[in-house]
Amino acid sequence: MTSESTETVSGVALTRAFHDRFGVGPDGLWRAPGRVNLIGEHTDYNEGLVLPFAIDRATTVAVRLRTDRTVRLASAFGAADPVEFDLDTFNPDSATGWSAYPAGVAWELRQAGVSLPGFDLYVSSDVPVGAGLSSSAALECAVALALSDLCGAGLAHAQLAEVGRRAENNVVGAPTGIMDQYASMLGAADSAVFVDCRDGSSRHIPLDLNNAGLVCLVIDTKVSHAHADGGYASRRNSCVRAAANLGVKALRDLTVIDLPRAERTLDEEAFRRVRHIVTENQRVVRTAELLVSEGPYAIGEILNASHHSMRDDFEISCPELDLAVEAARANGALGSRMTGGGFGGSAIAFVPATDAEKVGYSVETAFAARGYQRPDVFAVLPSDGAKQQS
Ligand code: GLA
């Protein structure tokens, strides 16, 4: 088990890399974190409730404005040569690979009326890619904040989160909701972010794990998930269809009182999808209440119930995620659930600090016994959202 980020993004190293690539120093450095979702899965695009937190792993971008309408994008993990394009001839349908994220943000900022003169950008990150920890949103949010600051656009963090989501939907082509960008933009140390995805309102909920003697372990199953793939989109479409069949604007508009009617109206599978969303919204509210009234030790059973709902009703788990959750619980976790879009990626486990090593080791042993790839297990802390680093 690793207890901290394997690669810390040093500002000095990033400035040097920018200089090596572009021959001049950056105007500044901006960082935005990845996230885990504590609870509230697939509720965001149903105009429901979510409770994610920003983690202590982030993407950092070094940026310098240019005046010739050119954009050059380079990265610590990308190809040797920068991706280069002209702002005025950029075609959002043609963007591919990692550069689609910063290019998409530039495109969406321009759609929002921000006047961009051109820029050079170098990116580095210690958010694992493909682990379901929102490396995409971290990149989008770091770029959005950097360009907004440098251009004096004065957009609020919540507006920049929307810019990031639109880049992901319209340019990258992933039909995701707003949760990840909100968590990355609005996170705060020792807090989760409660977001009402209907009206965009948010508030911080205390989540001081250190004080409580708890650790939040991430178990990255290494099973790849991709939101552009069918599973996520098909769940989203099922929810839209079910809402229409039940005569509501979004599944957010239903409560448990409506479930018997939903069961009579919908086919069996569509009903289970609806039941997950309705009960998950309820669990988000209850989790926030418990965190305020009793603290993080009280939420274990709700995290477990959320996982069962995702496994059985929404069907977005996989054998590796189920094993991670079961092994963590059997060895001392108070609660554990998959986090993020599902079909792979990561689970989280809330564990007393004294048991963290044992839980990590037990999960790895359980994976080895089943012949699964070795998972990456590490602790994360609720952290601040996007900001200028220097
Ligand atoms: C992904 C998406 C989010 C959200 C989650 C599931 O992380 O990007 O918008 O829908 O899946 O809760």
Boltz pocket constraint, residues with backbone or C-beta under 6 A from the ligand:
constraints:
  - pocket:
      binder: B
      contacts: [[A, 37], [A, 40], [A, 41], [A, 42], [A, 43], [A, 44], [A, 45], [A, 132], [A, 176], [A, 177], [A, 178], [A, 179], [A, 180], [A, 227], [A, 340], [A, 341], [A, 342]]
      max_distance: 6.0
